[in-house]
Amino acid sequence: MRRSTVYVGMVLLLISLLLSGCLYGPNEKTSRVIDPPPADLQPKDQGMAEGTAKAVSAKKQGGVELYLLTDLGYVVPYTLSIPKEKGIAKEALSYLVKDGAGKGILPKGFSGILPKGTQVKGVNIQDGTATVDFSKEFLSYDPKMENQILSAVTWTLTGFDSVKQVNIWVNGHPLETMPKGKTPAQGLTRAQGINVEMAEGVDVSQSMPVTLYFLGQTPDNMVYYVPVTRMINRADNVAQATLAELVKGPQNGSRLSSALTETTQVHAATVKGDTVMADFGKELLQYSDQKSASKDAIQTIVLSLTENTGAKKVKITVDGKASGTIETGQSLEKPVMRPEVVNPGKF
């Protein structure tokens, strides 16, 4: 049922995207290889253990996951410490406004996406639906940013446990469709995807979405994870299809990078309860002379698999054996949990 709901939502969105000419996200003709970031600038470079600690710290200190615009043109999660008080959803949206509450505290290359001057007049959450009322400035957006704006608002609000879908109002009245691209603005869910793209040669009517995590990099060389929803040929084994697309990597011209090499072999991927069992070839352990796996490779695998299957963790084996390690020294003998926070800020 969950997959069919996602499929219907994605088909409706893709029709809208095709009509508006906004399907492929950032319009870039050249790809960019991510340079190895200096150790003092890469917050995740000190290992998955520290990354997990930061995620826990973010939660404890009132961290809220915001979906912001990057200089690469993608909508990306980033967690900031926002005091958890009454009206936290409204406060969170204020950070999505250009030159709004987040000005001066966001990483270089990150910014709000809502038009400058937009006011969040109110957010009402009832029976899983968040109705957000914006001021008229919300309508003065760049037409090319229509889908990114809807994604940022939807994914930020559905990050709260009490919110499953979003309705957008302007000045006290429901906004049925966005005025420029005519994208629906009611009943928005994560089923519409984020940073949507179409795999080559795919028939929309016979497709399904998978959300993959690739790597982006700020001007200050901070590496972060980028969710990309790719429409692919329909498949019965969602986990296997997800890994196949992850190995293919980002599309040409995306300016994103992959933590996996295209030679990485995927032997099997199945879901058992709340765990995905994923078996890879020895290529996964070619990160260094120590025959370990890159921490970013493991994280993108875990993020992508749990995003698409609903599982909470991933058991990773290499040639059927759970004897591998991550570059940080962490063993792969136990399943790897999905991190609570994808891109934790500084706390």
C-alpha positions as a Markdown table, in Angstrom:
| # | Residue | x | y | z |
|---|---|---|---|---|
| 1 | Met | 0.0 | 0.0 | 0.0 |
| 2 | Arg | 2.8 | 2.4 | 0.9 |
| 3 | Arg | 4.6 | 1.9 | -2.4 |
| 4 | Ser | 1.4 | 2.2 | -4.5 |
| 5 | Thr | 0.6 | 5.5 | -2.7 |
| 6 | Val | 4.1 | 6.8 | -3.4 |
| 7 | Tyr | 3.8 | 5.7 | -7.1 |
| 8 | Val | 0.5 | 7.5 | -7.7 |
| 9 | Gly | 1.9 | 10.6 | -6.0 |
| 10 | Met | 5.0 | 10.6 | -8.1 |
| 11 | Val | 3.1 | 10.1 | -11.4 |
| 12 | Leu | 1.0 | 13.1 | -10.6 |
| 13 | Leu | 4.0 | 15.2 | -9.7 |
| 14 | Leu | 5.9 | 14.1 | -12.8 |
| 15 | Ile | 3.1 | 15.2 | -15.1 |
| 16 | Ser | 3.3 | 18.6 | -13.4 |
| 17 | Leu | 7.0 | 18.7 | -13.7 |
| 18 | Leu | 7.0 | 17.7 | -17.4 |
| 19 | Leu | 4.4 | 20.4 | -18.2 |
| 20 | Ser | 6.4 | 23.1 | -16.3 |
| 21 | Gly | 9.8 | 21.9 | -17.7 |
| 22 | Cys | 11.3 | 21.6 | -14.3 |
| 23 | Leu | 12.0 | 17.9 | -14.1 |
| 24 | Tyr | 15.7 | 17.7 | -14.0 |
| 25 | Gly | 16.5 | 20.1 | -11.1 |
| 26 | Pro | 19.6 | 22.3 | -11.3 |
| 27 | Asn | 20.4 | 23.3 | -14.9 |
| 28 | Glu | 24.1 | 22.6 | -15.1 |
| 29 | Lys | 26.0 | 21.3 | -18.1 |
| 30 | Thr | 29.3 | 20.5 | -16.3 |
| 31 | Ser | 29.9 | 18.0 | -13.6 |
| 32 | Arg | 32.1 | 18.8 | -10.6 |
| 33 | Val | 34.2 | 16.3 | -8.8 |
| 34 | Ile | 34.3 | 16.8 | -5.0 |
| 35 | Asp | 37.8 | 17.5 | -3.8 |
| 36 | Pro | 39.0 | 15.8 | -0.6 |
| 37 | Pro | 38.1 | 18.3 | 2.1 |
| 38 | Pro | 40.6 | 19.5 | 4.7 |
| 39 | Ala | 40.2 | 17.7 | 8.0 |
| 40 | Asp | 39.5 | 20.9 | 9.9 |
| 41 | Leu | 36.7 | 21.8 | 7.6 |
| 42 | Gln | 34.9 | 18.5 | 7.1 |
| 43 | Pro | 32.7 | 17.9 | 10.2 |
| 44 | Lys | 32.1 | 14.3 | 9.3 |
| 45 | Asp | 35.8 | 13.5 | 8.7 |
| 46 | Gln | 36.3 | 12.3 | 12.3 |
| 47 | Gly | 34.3 | 9.2 | 11.7 |
| 48 | Met | 30.8 | 7.7 | 12.0 |
| 49 | Ala | 31.1 | 7.5 | 15.7 |
| 50 | Glu | 31.4 | 11.3 | 16.0 |
| 51 | Gly | 28.7 | 11.8 | 13.4 |
| 52 | Thr | 26.4 | 9.7 | 15.5 |
| 53 | Ala | 27.3 | 11.6 | 18.6 |
| 54 | Lys | 26.5 | 14.9 | 16.8 |
| 55 | Ala | 23.2 | 13.5 | 15.7 |
| 56 | Val | 22.3 | 12.6 | 19.3 |
| 57 | Ser | 23.5 | 16.0 | 20.5 |
| 58 | Ala | 21.4 | 17.7 | 17.9 |
| 59 | Lys | 18.3 | 15.9 | 19.1 |
| 60 | Lys | 19.1 | 16.6 | 22.8 |
| 61 | Gln | 19.7 | 20.3 | 22.2 |
| 62 | Gly | 16.5 | 20.9 | 20.3 |
| 63 | Gly | 17.8 | 20.2 | 16.8 |
| 64 | Val | 15.3 | 20.7 | 14.1 |
| 65 | Glu | 15.8 | 19.3 | 10.6 |
| 66 | Leu | 15.4 | 22.1 | 8.0 |
| 67 | Tyr | 15.4 | 21.7 | 4.2 |
| 68 | Leu | 17.5 | 24.4 | 2.7 |
| 69 | Leu | 18.7 | 25.5 | -0.7 |
| 70 | Thr | 22.4 | 24.9 | -1.6 |
| 71 | Asp | 24.5 | 26.7 | -4.1 |
| 72 | Leu | 24.3 | 23.5 | -6.3 |
| 73 | Gly | 20.6 | 24.1 | -6.6 |
| 74 | Tyr | 19.4 | 21.2 | -4.4 |
| 75 | Val | 17.1 | 21.1 | -1.4 |
| 76 | Val | 19.1 | 19.5 | 1.4 |
| 77 | Pro | 18.4 | 18.6 | 5.1 |
| 78 | Tyr | 20.4 | 20.5 | 7.7 |
| 79 | Thr | 19.8 | 20.4 | 11.4 |
| 80 | Leu | 20.0 | 23.5 | 13.5 |
| 81 | Ser | 19.5 | 24.0 | 17.3 |
| 82 | Ile | 16.2 | 25.7 | 17.7 |
| 83 | Pro | 14.6 | 26.1 | 21.1 |
| 84 | Lys | 11.8 | 23.6 | 21.3 |
| 85 | Glu | 8.9 | 25.7 | 22.4 |
| 86 | Lys | 5.2 | 26.1 | 21.4 |
| 87 | Gly | 5.1 | 27.1 | 17.7 |
| 88 | Ile | 8.3 | 25.2 | 16.8 |
| 89 | Ala | 6.9 | 24.3 | 13.3 |
| 90 | Lys | 6.3 | 28.0 | 12.6 |
| 91 | Glu | 9.7 | 28.9 | 13.9 |
| 92 | Ala | 11.4 | 26.3 | 11.7 |
| 93 | Leu | 9.7 | 27.6 | 8.6 |
| 94 | Ser | 11.1 | 31.1 | 9.3 |
| 95 | Tyr | 14.6 | 29.7 | 8.7 |
| 96 | Leu | 13.5 | 28.8 | 5.2 |
| 97 | Val | 13.1 | 32.4 | 4.2 |
| 98 | Lys | 15.9 | 34.1 | 2.3 |
| 99 | Asp | 17.8 | 36.5 | 4.7 |
| 100 | Gly | 15.4 | 35.3 | 7.4 |
| 101 | Ala | 16.1 | 33.7 | 10.8 |
| 102 | Gly | 19.0 | 31.6 | 9.4 |
| 103 | Lys | 21.0 | 34.6 | 8.0 |
| 104 | Gly | 24.5 | 34.5 | 9.3 |
| 105 | Ile | 24.3 | 31.1 | 10.9 |
| 106 | Leu | 23.9 | 28.7 | 8.0 |
| 107 | Pro | 27.0 | 27.1 | 6.3 |
| 108 | Lys | 28.4 | 28.9 | 3.3 |
| 109 | Gly | 26.6 | 27.7 | 0.3 |
| 110 | Phe | 23.3 | 27.1 | 2.2 |
| 111 | Ser | 20.4 | 29.6 | 2.2 |
| 112 | Gly | 16.7 | 29.9 | 2.7 |
| 113 | Ile | 14.5 | 29.2 | -0.3 |
| 114 | Leu | 11.3 | 31.1 | 0.4 |
| 115 | Pro | 11.1 | 34.6 | -1.2 |
| 116 | Lys | 12.6 | 37.4 | 0.9 |
| 117 | Gly | 10.1 | 39.1 | 3.2 |
| 118 | Thr | 7.8 | 36.0 | 3.4 |
| 119 | Gln | 6.1 | 35.8 | 6.8 |
| 120 | Val | 4.8 | 32.7 | 8.3 |
| 121 | Lys | 1.4 | 33.9 | 9.6 |
| 122 | Gly | 0.5 | 30.6 | 11.2 |
| 123 | Val | 0.8 | 26.8 | 11.3 |
| 124 | Asn | -2.1 | 24.6 | 12.4 |
| 125 | Ile | -1.5 | 20.9 | 12.9 |
| 126 | Gln | -4.6 | 18.7 | 13.1 |
| 127 | Asp | -5.0 | 15.0 | 12.4 |
| 128 | Gly | -1.6 | 14.7 | 10.8 |
| 129 | Thr | -2.1 | 17.6 | 8.4 |
| 130 | Ala | -0.1 | 20.9 | 8.8 |
| 131 | Thr | -1.8 | 23.9 | 7.3 |
| 132 | Val | 0.7 | 26.7 | 6.9 |
| 133 | Asp | -0.4 | 30.3 | 6.1 |
| 134 | Phe | 2.1 | 32.5 | 4.3 |
| 135 | Ser | 2.0 | 36.2 | 3.6 |
| 136 | Lys | 1.6 | 37.4 | 0.0 |
| 137 | Glu | 5.4 | 37.6 | -0.5 |
| 138 | Phe | 5.4 | 33.8 | -0.7 |
| 139 | Leu | 3.9 | 34.2 | -4.3 |
| 140 | Ser | 6.8 | 36.3 | -5.6 |
| 141 | Tyr | 9.0 | 33.3 | -6.2 |
| 142 | Asp | 11.2 | 32.3 | -9.2 |
| 143 | Pro | 9.1 | 30.0 | -11.4 |
| 144 | Lys | 12.1 | 27.7 | -11.7 |
| 145 | Met | 12.1 | 27.2 | -7.9 |
| 146 | Glu | 8.5 | 26.2 | -7.6 |
| 147 | Asn | 9.1 | 22.5 | -6.9 |
| 148 | Gln | 12.1 | 23.0 | -4.7 |
| 149 | Ile | 10.0 | 25.5 | -2.6 |
| 150 | Leu | 7.3 | 22.9 | -2.1 |
| 151 | Ser | 9.8 | 20.2 | -1.3 |
| 152 | Ala | 11.5 | 22.4 | 1.3 |
| 153 | Val | 8.3 | 23.2 | 3.1 |
| 154 | Thr | 6.9 | 19.7 | 2.9 |
| 155 | Trp | 10.0 | 17.9 | 4.0 |
| 156 | Thr | 10.7 | 20.3 | 6.8 |
| 157 | Leu | 7.2 | 20.0 | 8.3 |
| 158 | Thr | 6.8 | 16.3 | 7.8 |
| 159 | Gly | 10.0 | 15.9 | 9.8 |
| 160 | Phe | 7.8 | 16.5 | 12.8 |
| 161 | Asp | 6.2 | 13.2 | 14.1 |
| 162 | Ser | 2.8 | 14.8 | 14.2 |
| 163 | Val | 2.8 | 15.8 | 10.5 |
| 164 | Lys | 2.1 | 13.5 | 7.6 |
| 165 | Gln | 0.9 | 16.0 | 4.9 |
| 166 | Val | 0.9 | 19.7 | 4.2 |
| 167 | Asn | -1.6 | 22.3 | 2.9 |
| 168 | Ile | -0.4 | 25.7 | 1.9 |
| 169 | Trp | -2.5 | 28.9 | 2.4 |
| 170 | Val | -1.8 | 32.5 | 1.5 |
| 171 | Asn | -3.3 | 35.4 | 3.5 |
| 172 | Gly | -5.9 | 33.1 | 5.1 |
| 173 | His | -7.0 | 31.4 | 2.0 |
| 174 | Pro | -6.1 | 27.9 | 0.6 |
| 175 | Leu | -3.8 | 27.9 | -2.3 |
| 176 | Glu | -5.0 | 25.1 | -4.6 |
| 177 | Thr | -2.1 | 25.3 | -7.0 |
| 178 | Met | 1.0 | 27.3 | -7.3 |
| 179 | Pro | 0.4 | 30.4 | -9.5 |
| 180 | Lys | 3.3 | 29.9 | -12.0 |
| 181 | Gly | 3.8 | 26.2 | -12.6 |
| 182 | Lys | 0.3 | 25.1 | -11.5 |
| 183 | Thr | 1.8 | 22.5 | -9.1 |
| 184 | Pro | -0.8 | 21.4 | -6.5 |
| 185 | Ala | -0.3 | 23.0 | -3.1 |
| 186 | Gln | -2.7 | 20.9 | -1.1 |
| 187 | Gly | -2.1 | 17.4 | 0.4 |
| 188 | Leu | 1.6 | 17.6 | -0.1 |
| 189 | Thr | 3.6 | 14.6 | 1.3 |
| 190 | Arg | 7.1 | 13.1 | 0.9 |
| 191 | Ala | 5.6 | 10.8 | -1.7 |
| 192 | Gln | 6.2 | 13.6 | -4.2 |
| 193 | Gly | 9.9 | 13.1 | -3.7 |
| 194 | Ile | 12.7 | 15.6 | -3.5 |
| 195 | Asn | 15.1 | 16.9 | -6.2 |
| 196 | Val | 13.3 | 14.7 | -8.7 |
| 197 | Glu | 15.0 | 13.4 | -11.8 |
| 198 | Met | 14.2 | 10.8 | -14.5 |
| 199 | Ala | 16.5 | 7.9 | -15.3 |
| 200 | Glu | 17.3 | 7.6 | -19.0 |
| 201 | Gly | 14.8 | 5.7 | -21.1 |
| 202 | Val | 12.1 | 5.3 | -18.4 |
| 203 | Asp | 8.4 | 5.4 | -19.2 |
| 204 | Val | 6.7 | 7.5 | -16.5 |
| 205 | Ser | 3.6 | 5.3 | -16.6 |
| 206 | Gln | 5.8 | 2.2 | -15.8 |
| 207 | Ser | 8.1 | 3.8 | -13.3 |
| 208 | Met | 8.7 | 4.0 | -9.6 |
| 209 | Pro | 10.6 | 6.4 | -7.4 |
| 210 | Val | 13.7 | 5.6 | -5.3 |
| 211 | Thr | 15.4 | 8.3 | -3.2 |
| 212 | Leu | 19.2 | 8.1 | -3.3 |
| 213 | Tyr | 21.8 | 9.9 | -1.2 |
| 214 | Phe | 24.8 | 11.4 | -3.0 |
| 215 | Leu | 27.4 | 13.9 | -1.8 |
| 216 | Gly | 27.6 | 17.7 | -2.3 |
| 217 | Gln | 30.3 | 20.1 | -1.2 |
| 218 | Thr | 30.2 | 23.7 | 0.0 |
| 219 | Pro | 32.6 | 26.4 | -1.0 |
| 220 | Asp | 34.3 | 25.8 | 2.3 |
| 221 | Asn | 34.8 | 22.1 | 1.4 |
| 222 | Met | 32.2 | 20.8 | 3.9 |
| 223 | Val | 30.7 | 17.6 | 2.4 |
| 224 | Tyr | 27.0 | 16.9 | 3.0 |
| 225 | Tyr | 24.4 | 14.3 | 1.9 |
| 226 | Val | 21.9 | 15.2 | -0.8 |
| 227 | Pro | 18.7 | 13.2 | -1.3 |
| 228 | Val | 17.7 | 12.8 | -5.0 |
| 229 | Thr | 14.5 | 11.1 | -6.0 |
| 230 | Arg | 15.1 | 9.2 | -9.3 |
| 231 | Met | 12.3 | 7.7 | -11.4 |
| 232 | Ile | 13.3 | 4.2 | -12.6 |
| 233 | Asn | 11.7 | 1.2 | -14.2 |
| 234 | Arg | 9.4 | -0.5 | -11.9 |
| 235 | Ala | 10.9 | -3.4 | -9.9 |
| 236 | Asp | 9.7 | -5.9 | -7.4 |
| 237 | Asn | 12.9 | -5.8 | -5.2 |
| 238 | Val | 13.0 | -2.1 | -4.1 |
| 239 | Ala | 16.2 | -2.6 | -2.0 |
| 240 | Gln | 18.1 | -4.2 | -4.9 |
| 241 | Ala | 16.9 | -1.5 | -7.3 |
| 242 | Thr | 17.9 | 1.2 | -4.9 |
| 243 | Leu | 21.5 | -0.2 | -4.6 |
| 244 | Ala | 21.7 | -0.6 | -8.4 |
| 245 | Glu | 20.9 | 3.1 | -8.9 |
| 246 | Leu | 23.2 | 4.2 | -6.1 |
| 247 | Val | 26.1 | 2.4 | -7.7 |
| 248 | Lys | 25.3 | 4.1 | -11.0 |
| 249 | Gly | 25.9 | 7.4 | -9.2 |
| 250 | Pro | 24.6 | 10.9 | -9.8 |
| 251 | Gln | 23.6 | 12.0 | -13.3 |
| 252 | Asn | 26.0 | 13.8 | -15.6 |
| 253 | Gly | 26.0 | 17.5 | -14.9 |
| 254 | Ser | 24.5 | 17.2 | -11.5 |
| 255 | Arg | 27.6 | 18.5 | -9.7 |
| 256 | Leu | 27.1 | 15.8 | -7.1 |
| 257 | Ser | 29.5 | 12.9 | -6.3 |
| 258 | Ser | 29.1 | 9.3 | -5.3 |
| 259 | Ala | 30.8 | 7.6 | -2.4 |
| 260 | Leu | 30.6 | 4.3 | -4.3 |
| 261 | Thr | 32.6 | 3.3 | -7.4 |
| 262 | Glu | 30.8 | 2.1 | -10.5 |
| 263 | Thr | 32.6 | -1.2 | -10.2 |
| 264 | Thr | 30.9 | -2.0 | -6.8 |
| 265 | Gln | 29.1 | -5.3 | -7.0 |
| 266 | Val | 25.8 | -5.8 | -5.3 |
| 267 | His | 25.2 | -9.5 | -4.7 |
| 268 | Ala | 21.9 | -9.4 | -2.9 |
| 269 | Ala | 19.5 | -7.1 | -1.0 |
| 270 | Thr | 16.5 | -8.3 | 1.0 |
| 271 | Val | 14.3 | -6.9 | 3.7 |
| 272 | Lys | 13.8 | -8.9 | 6.9 |
| 273 | Gly | 11.7 | -7.2 | 9.5 |
| 274 | Asp | 13.2 | -3.8 | 10.3 |
| 275 | Thr | 16.6 | -4.7 | 8.7 |
| 276 | Val | 17.8 | -4.7 | 5.1 |
| 277 | Met | 20.3 | -7.5 | 4.4 |
| 278 | Ala | 22.8 | -6.2 | 1.8 |
| 279 | Asp | 25.7 | -8.2 | 0.4 |
| 280 | Phe | 28.4 | -6.5 | -1.6 |
| 281 | Gly | 31.5 | -7.6 | -3.5 |
| 282 | Lys | 35.0 | -6.9 | -2.2 |
| 283 | Glu | 35.0 | -3.5 | -4.1 |
| 284 | Leu | 33.2 | -2.0 | -1.1 |
| 285 | Leu | 36.4 | -2.5 | 1.0 |
| 286 | Gln | 38.8 | -0.8 | -1.4 |
| 287 | Tyr | 38.7 | 2.6 | 0.3 |
| 288 | Ser | 42.3 | 2.4 | 1.6 |
| 289 | Asp | 45.2 | 0.1 | 2.1 |
| 290 | Gln | 43.6 | -1.2 | 5.2 |
| 291 | Lys | 40.8 | -2.8 | 3.1 |
| 292 | Ser | 38.1 | -0.8 | 4.8 |
| 293 | Ala | 34.9 | 0.8 | 3.6 |
| 294 | Ser | 34.4 | 4.6 | 3.2 |
| 295 | Lys | 32.2 | 6.0 | 6.0 |
| 296 | Asp | 30.4 | 8.0 | 3.3 |
| 297 | Ala | 29.8 | 4.9 | 1.3 |
| 298 | Ile | 28.2 | 3.2 | 4.3 |
| 299 | Gln | 26.1 | 6.2 | 5.2 |
| 300 | Thr | 24.8 | 6.7 | 1.7 |
| 301 | Ile | 23.9 | 2.9 | 1.5 |
| 302 | Val | 22.1 | 3.1 | 4.9 |
| 303 | Leu | 20.3 | 6.3 | 4.2 |
| 304 | Ser | 19.2 | 5.2 | 0.7 |
| 305 | Leu | 18.0 | 1.7 | 1.8 |
| 306 | Thr | 16.1 | 2.9 | 4.9 |
| 307 | Glu | 14.5 | 5.7 | 3.0 |
| 308 | Asn | 13.0 | 3.4 | 0.4 |
| 309 | Thr | 12.1 | 0.3 | 2.4 |
| 310 | Gly | 11.1 | 1.8 | 5.7 |
| 311 | Ala | 13.7 | -0.4 | 7.5 |
| 312 | Lys | 15.5 | 1.1 | 10.5 |
| 313 | Lys | 19.0 | -0.5 | 9.9 |
| 314 | Val | 21.1 | -2.3 | 7.4 |
| 315 | Lys | 23.2 | -5.4 | 7.9 |
| 316 | Ile | 26.2 | -5.1 | 5.5 |
| 317 | Thr | 28.2 | -8.1 | 4.4 |
| 318 | Val | 31.0 | -8.6 | 1.9 |
| 319 | Asp | 31.0 | -11.8 | -0.1 |
| 320 | Gly | 28.6 | -13.2 | 2.5 |
| 321 | Lys | 30.8 | -12.4 | 5.5 |
| 322 | Ala | 30.3 | -9.7 | 8.1 |
| 323 | Ser | 34.0 | -9.2 | 8.7 |
| 324 | Gly | 34.6 | -5.8 | 7.1 |
| 325 | Thr | 35.4 | -2.5 | 8.8 |
| 326 | Ile | 34.7 | 1.1 | 8.1 |
| 327 | Glu | 37.6 | 3.5 | 7.7 |
| 328 | Thr | 37.1 | 4.8 | 11.2 |
| 329 | Gly | 37.8 | 1.3 | 12.6 |
| 330 | Gln | 34.1 | 0.5 | 13.3 |
| 331 | Ser | 33.2 | -3.1 | 12.6 |
| 332 | Leu | 30.5 | -4.1 | 10.2 |
| 333 | Glu | 29.6 | -7.2 | 12.3 |
| 334 | Lys | 26.5 | -5.5 | 13.6 |
| 335 | Pro | 23.7 | -3.8 | 11.6 |
| 336 | Val | 24.2 | -0.1 | 11.0 |
| 337 | Met | 21.3 | 2.1 | 12.2 |
| 338 | Arg | 19.9 | 5.0 | 10.1 |
| 339 | Pro | 21.3 | 8.2 | 11.7 |
| 340 | Glu | 18.7 | 10.3 | 13.5 |
| 341 | Val | 20.1 | 13.4 | 11.8 |
| 342 | Val | 21.4 | 13.4 | 8.2 |
| 343 | Asn | 23.5 | 16.6 | 8.1 |
| 344 | Pro | 24.0 | 17.7 | 11.7 |
| 345 | Gly | 25.0 | 21.3 | 12.2 |
| 346 | Lys | 27.5 | 22.5 | 14.8 |
| 347 | Phe | 26.2 | 22.2 | 18.4 |
